[in-house]
Amino acid sequence: MASTPSWKLIFVALLVLEMWASQAIARSLQDASMVERHEQWMGQYGRVYNDNAEKAMRYRIFKENVEYIETFNKVGTRHYKLGFNQFADLTNKEFQASRNGYKMSSNQNAPKASSFRYENVTAVPSSMMKLSED
């Protein structure tokens, strides 16, 4: 009798290990597919990274953005869909910093503009004639 529960335990343990292994394989295939998508995207937009560390970081951001876009489009509650473009490897903050706002030049020798173009005019007519609209 003591051997029967141990066989059940071994069977359950093997079943759990098999499930973990199949999930790991599926995850590896998804990662390989995502790496391929990233490589294709890099080629399409001519993206080249300085080193493997930067490439790994940009891949992670790209993957998160792809997952967000796919999830957003699957929900289908909007009248539009999201797509991929040359900014797919940027975080929201990076994109906003590169695209929003005017950046003043650091040139300190630029002439200062006055607040009112005619502020120093002294010869002003005493009256203005209204032209008739006949």
Order of alpha helices (4+ residues) and beta strands (2+ residues): alpha-alpha-alpha
